[in-house]
Amino acid sequence: EFTSTYQLRTSLPILIEPKSFKETDDISVSPDSVDSELNSPRLSASLSKDGKVRLVCIIGSLDSKRAENEELRRLLLKQGFATFIIDVGTFEPKDINYHIDVKTEQIVAAAGYDLETLRQLRNRPKTVNAVKAGLAKEIIELNNKYAFDAVIGMGGSNGTDIVTSAMQQLPETIIK
């Protein structure tokens, strides 16, 4: 359960001047229907009153923190933010009812690994390092393509290590 203090913190980026909305095939505008966006197979986007989009990249271990990431996404959509979801979980997420924009397979491939092979090795440190290295590379390209206004992540100790390493690759102008 999220506290009102947390909900207040999620609304703070509203005060910061967002980047201009750039139309792409990856973003669909639906400012009034948060609940239907939860089931949208596309990147969810909302326009602010000034006609600009605020895109928040959510990085999470969707295999172990699915409910927490889903609630964060729902709260951001309600606030009028667009979301971009990156899964860094090492197991297949279950019961996800929204589009994952970048899956762990793509992340580890950027570091030269195959996720299924890593799973079979059952070497947690090697797998975490592969995800960490891949995300550090991918996050720069993804930001160049989508121009994130903010990046937020959720995870346990390994997930937090993965997310914060990726955040360090991004410009200081991006809210983290």
BALOBA-1460 file (C-alpha; in Angstrom, 3 decimals):
// residues 176
<rec num="1" residu="e" x="0.000" y="0.000" z="0.000"/>
<rec num="2" residu="f" x="1.407" y="3.380" z="-1.001"/>
<rec num="3" residu="t" x="1.217" y="6.177" z="1.543"/>
<rec num="4" residu="s" x="0.012" y="9.685" z="0.807"/>
<rec num="5" residu="t" x="3.612" y="10.883" z="1.266"/>
<rec num="6" residu="y" x="4.688" y="8.610" z="-1.589"/>
<rec num="7" residu="q" x="1.803" y="9.793" z="-3.756"/>
<rec num="8" residu="l" x="2.793" y="13.396" z="-3.054"/>
<rec num="9" residu="r" x="6.364" y="12.663" z="-4.149"/>
<rec num="10" residu="t" x="5.167" y="11.135" z="-7.433"/>
<rec num="11" residu="s" x="3.428" y="14.409" z="-8.298"/>
<rec num="12" residu="l" x="6.508" y="16.609" z="-7.766"/>
<rec num="13" residu="p" x="7.879" y="16.219" z="-11.333"/>
<rec num="14" residu="i" x="4.702" y="17.938" z="-12.573"/>
<rec num="15" residu="l" x="6.285" y="21.221" z="-11.484"/>
<rec num="16" residu="i" x="9.281" y="20.722" z="-13.778"/>
<rec num="17" residu="e" x="9.102" y="21.944" z="-17.381"/>
<rec num="18" residu="p" x="8.718" y="18.846" z="-19.597"/>
<rec num="19" residu="k" x="10.218" y="18.223" z="-23.009"/>
<rec num="20" residu="s" x="8.103" y="18.841" z="-26.088"/>
<rec num="21" residu="f" x="5.990" y="15.940" z="-27.295"/>
<rec num="22" residu="k" x="7.457" y="14.233" z="-30.336"/>
<rec num="23" residu="e" x="4.999" y="12.158" z="-32.330"/>
<rec num="24" residu="t" x="6.205" y="8.634" z="-33.014"/>
<rec num="25" residu="d" x="4.496" y="5.348" z="-33.779"/>
<rec num="26" residu="d" x="5.472" y="4.170" z="-30.314"/>
<rec num="27" residu="i" x="3.339" y="6.699" z="-28.443"/>
<rec num="28" residu="s" x="-0.449" y="6.804" z="-28.486"/>
<rec num="29" residu="v" x="-2.319" y="9.634" z="-26.809"/>
<rec num="30" residu="s" x="-5.166" y="8.799" z="-24.457"/>
<rec num="31" residu="p" x="-5.366" y="11.450" z="-21.735"/>
<rec num="32" residu="d" x="-8.745" y="10.536" z="-20.227"/>
<rec num="33" residu="s" x="-8.723" y="6.753" z="-19.912"/>
<rec num="34" residu="v" x="-6.222" y="5.582" z="-17.307"/>
<rec num="35" residu="d" x="-7.966" y="2.262" z="-16.664"/>
<rec num="36" residu="s" x="-8.053" y="1.309" z="-20.345"/>
<rec num="37" residu="e" x="-4.386" y="2.281" z="-20.641"/>
<rec num="38" residu="l" x="-3.509" y="-0.453" z="-18.140"/>
<rec num="39" residu="n" x="-4.434" y="-2.972" z="-20.838"/>
<rec num="40" residu="s" x="-2.991" y="-1.041" z="-23.777"/>
<rec num="41" residu="p" x="-0.483" y="-2.968" z="-25.905"/>
<rec num="42" residu="r" x="1.333" y="0.286" z="-26.752"/>
<rec num="43" residu="l" x="3.409" y="2.835" z="-24.897"/>
<rec num="44" residu="s" x="0.884" y="4.804" z="-22.854"/>
<rec num="45" residu="a" x="1.026" y="8.566" z="-23.189"/>
<rec num="46" residu="s" x="-0.925" y="11.500" z="-21.850"/>
<rec num="47" residu="l" x="-0.603" y="15.132" z="-22.785"/>
<rec num="48" residu="s" x="-0.394" y="17.800" z="-20.128"/>
<rec num="49" residu="k" x="-2.527" y="20.935" z="-20.332"/>
<rec num="50" residu="d" x="0.340" y="22.717" z="-22.089"/>
<rec num="51" residu="g" x="0.402" y="20.033" z="-24.804"/>
<rec num="52" residu="k" x="3.639" y="18.395" z="-23.704"/>
<rec num="53" residu="v" x="4.178" y="14.831" z="-22.627"/>
<rec num="54" residu="r" x="6.107" y="13.746" z="-19.560"/>
<rec num="55" residu="l" x="7.649" y="10.330" z="-20.116"/>
<rec num="56" residu="v" x="8.704" y="8.286" z="-17.095"/>
<rec num="57" residu="c" x="10.808" y="5.182" z="-17.600"/>
<rec num="58" residu="i" x="9.977" y="2.512" z="-15.022"/>
<rec num="59" residu="i" x="12.695" y="-0.090" z="-14.557"/>
<rec num="60" residu="g" x="11.660" y="-3.050" z="-12.470"/>
<rec num="61" residu="s" x="12.048" y="-6.701" z="-11.696"/>
<rec num="62" residu="l" x="8.621" y="-7.706" z="-12.931"/>
<rec num="63" residu="d" x="9.103" y="-11.312" z="-11.854"/>
<rec num="64" residu="s" x="9.311" y="-10.363" z="-8.159"/>
<rec num="65" residu="k" x="7.944" y="-6.788" z="-7.978"/>
<rec num="66" residu="r" x="5.051" y="-7.037" z="-10.444"/>
<rec num="67" residu="a" x="2.352" y="-5.624" z="-8.159"/>
<rec num="68" residu="e" x="4.524" y="-2.728" z="-6.984"/>
<rec num="69" residu="n" x="5.496" y="-1.770" z="-10.540"/>
<rec num="70" residu="e" x="1.895" y="-2.059" z="-11.708"/>
<rec num="71" residu="e" x="0.701" y="0.250" z="-8.921"/>
<rec num="72" residu="l" x="3.461" y="2.767" z="-9.686"/>
<rec num="73" residu="r" x="2.477" y="2.718" z="-13.367"/>
<rec num="74" residu="r" x="-1.188" y="3.227" z="-12.491"/>
<rec num="75" residu="l" x="-0.355" y="6.199" z="-10.228"/>
<rec num="76" residu="l" x="1.846" y="7.803" z="-12.877"/>
<rec num="77" residu="l" x="-0.845" y="7.403" z="-15.532"/>
<rec num="78" residu="k" x="-3.389" y="9.014" z="-13.203"/>
<rec num="79" residu="q" x="-1.010" y="11.967" z="-12.787"/>
<rec num="80" residu="g" x="-0.886" y="12.385" z="-16.579"/>
<rec num="81" residu="f" x="2.536" y="10.881" z="-17.182"/>
<rec num="82" residu="a" x="3.395" y="8.516" z="-20.002"/>
<rec num="83" residu="t" x="5.185" y="5.306" z="-19.025"/>
<rec num="84" residu="f" x="7.906" y="3.214" z="-20.614"/>
<rec num="85" residu="i" x="8.413" y="-0.181" z="-18.945"/>
<rec num="86" residu="i" x="11.760" y="-2.004" z="-18.784"/>
<rec num="87" residu="d" x="11.799" y="-5.450" z="-17.178"/>
<rec num="88" residu="v" x="15.074" y="-6.486" z="-15.544"/>
<rec num="89" residu="g" x="13.739" y="-9.577" z="-13.771"/>
<rec num="90" residu="t" x="15.619" y="-12.776" z="-14.512"/>
<rec num="91" residu="f" x="12.499" y="-14.964" z="-14.586"/>
<rec num="92" residu="e" x="9.403" y="-14.713" z="-16.765"/>
<rec num="93" residu="p" x="6.904" y="-12.257" z="-15.243"/>
<rec num="94" residu="k" x="3.430" y="-13.659" z="-14.561"/>
<rec num="95" residu="d" x="0.033" y="-11.992" z="-14.818"/>
<rec num="96" residu="i" x="1.246" y="-8.824" z="-16.553"/>
<rec num="97" residu="n" x="-1.759" y="-7.077" z="-18.109"/>
<rec num="98" residu="y" x="0.143" y="-4.304" z="-19.894"/>
<rec num="99" residu="h" x="2.842" y="-3.954" z="-22.527"/>
<rec num="100" residu="i" x="6.478" y="-4.351" z="-21.474"/>
<rec num="101" residu="d" x="8.484" y="-2.086" z="-23.766"/>
<rec num="102" residu="v" x="11.879" y="-3.730" z="-23.205"/>
<rec num="103" residu="k" x="12.236" y="-7.262" z="-21.875"/>
<rec num="104" residu="t" x="15.181" y="-8.751" z="-20.012"/>
<rec num="105" residu="e" x="16.138" y="-10.849" z="-23.063"/>
<rec num="106" residu="q" x="16.939" y="-7.651" z="-24.981"/>
<rec num="107" residu="i" x="18.857" y="-6.226" z="-22.029"/>
<rec num="108" residu="v" x="21.180" y="-9.217" z="-21.585"/>
<rec num="109" residu="a" x="21.619" y="-9.532" z="-25.369"/>
<rec num="110" residu="a" x="23.081" y="-5.995" z="-25.347"/>
<rec num="111" residu="a" x="25.788" y="-7.359" z="-23.042"/>
<rec num="112" residu="g" x="26.376" y="-10.386" z="-25.304"/>
<rec num="113" residu="y" x="24.408" y="-12.976" z="-23.287"/>
<rec num="114" residu="d" x="21.393" y="-15.193" z="-23.781"/>
<rec num="115" residu="l" x="18.878" y="-15.087" z="-20.911"/>
<rec num="116" residu="e" x="17.876" y="-18.743" z="-21.169"/>
<rec num="117" residu="t" x="21.534" y="-19.807" z="-20.992"/>
<rec num="118" residu="l" x="22.042" y="-17.594" z="-17.933"/>
<rec num="119" residu="r" x="18.980" y="-19.137" z="-16.278"/>
<rec num="120" residu="q" x="20.330" y="-22.632" z="-16.877"/>
<rec num="121" residu="l" x="23.697" y="-21.724" z="-15.335"/>
<rec num="122" residu="r" x="21.925" y="-20.798" z="-12.072"/>
<rec num="123" residu="n" x="24.697" y="-18.327" z="-11.334"/>
<rec num="124" residu="r" x="22.903" y="-15.338" z="-9.800"/>
<rec num="125" residu="p" x="25.937" y="-12.981" z="-9.674"/>
<rec num="126" residu="k" x="26.763" y="-13.625" z="-13.346"/>
<rec num="127" residu="t" x="23.130" y="-13.097" z="-14.365"/>
<rec num="128" residu="v" x="22.808" y="-9.869" z="-12.374"/>
<rec num="129" residu="n" x="26.074" y="-8.565" z="-13.858"/>
<rec num="130" residu="a" x="24.847" y="-9.384" z="-17.380"/>
<rec num="131" residu="v" x="21.584" y="-7.486" z="-16.785"/>
<rec num="132" residu="k" x="23.496" y="-4.600" z="-15.219"/>
<rec num="133" residu="a" x="25.970" y="-4.352" z="-18.116"/>
<rec num="134" residu="g" x="23.246" y="-4.677" z="-20.758"/>
<rec num="135" residu="l" x="20.988" y="-2.067" z="-19.192"/>
<rec num="136" residu="a" x="23.893" y="0.374" z="-18.833"/>
<rec num="137" residu="k" x="24.280" y="0.172" z="-22.640"/>
<rec num="138" residu="e" x="20.599" y="0.073" z="-23.559"/>
<rec num="139" residu="i" x="19.440" y="2.925" z="-21.329"/>
<rec num="140" residu="i" x="21.521" y="5.464" z="-23.263"/>
<rec num="141" residu="e" x="20.057" y="4.402" z="-26.616"/>
<rec num="142" residu="l" x="16.534" y="4.248" z="-25.220"/>
<rec num="143" residu="n" x="16.861" y="7.732" z="-23.752"/>
<rec num="144" residu="n" x="18.194" y="9.066" z="-27.054"/>
<rec num="145" residu="k" x="15.166" y="7.589" z="-28.820"/>
<rec num="146" residu="y" x="12.407" y="8.399" z="-26.303"/>
<rec num="147" residu="a" x="13.776" y="11.399" z="-24.335"/>
<rec num="148" residu="f" x="12.809" y="10.313" z="-20.816"/>
<rec num="149" residu="d" x="11.816" y="13.076" z="-18.420"/>
<rec num="150" residu="a" x="12.366" y="10.809" z="-15.431"/>
<rec num="151" residu="v" x="13.554" y="7.314" z="-14.548"/>
<rec num="152" residu="i" x="12.356" y="5.372" z="-11.537"/>
<rec num="153" residu="g" x="13.020" y="1.813" z="-10.500"/>
<rec num="154" residu="m" x="11.980" y="-0.810" z="-8.015"/>
<rec num="155" residu="g" x="13.744" y="-3.912" z="-6.902"/>
<rec num="156" residu="g" x="15.321" y="-5.713" z="-4.021"/>
<rec num="157" residu="s" x="19.056" y="-5.443" z="-3.435"/>
<rec num="158" residu="n" x="19.990" y="-6.812" z="-6.885"/>
<rec num="159" residu="g" x="17.286" y="-4.819" z="-8.679"/>
<rec num="160" residu="t" x="18.320" y="-1.619" z="-6.943"/>
<rec num="161" residu="d" x="21.946" y="-2.214" z="-7.962"/>
<rec num="162" residu="i" x="20.874" y="-2.771" z="-11.589"/>
<rec num="163" residu="v" x="18.628" y="0.306" z="-11.696"/>
<rec num="164" residu="t" x="21.025" y="2.734" z="-10.025"/>
<rec num="165" residu="s" x="23.896" y="1.638" z="-12.284"/>
<rec num="166" residu="a" x="21.736" y="2.431" z="-15.308"/>
<rec num="167" residu="m" x="20.662" y="5.786" z="-13.865"/>
<rec num="168" residu="q" x="24.317" y="6.806" z="-13.557"/>
<rec num="169" residu="q" x="24.619" y="6.552" z="-17.347"/>
<rec num="170" residu="l" x="21.943" y="9.197" z="-17.924"/>
<rec num="171" residu="p" x="22.370" y="12.979" z="-18.067"/>
<rec num="172" residu="e" x="21.912" y="14.976" z="-14.871"/>
<rec num="173" residu="t" x="18.906" y="16.729" z="-16.436"/>
<rec num="174" residu="i" x="16.796" y="13.572" z="-16.127"/>
<rec num="175" residu="i" x="14.921" y="13.211" z="-12.839"/>
<rec num="176" residu="k" x="15.893" y="10.003" z="-11.060"/>
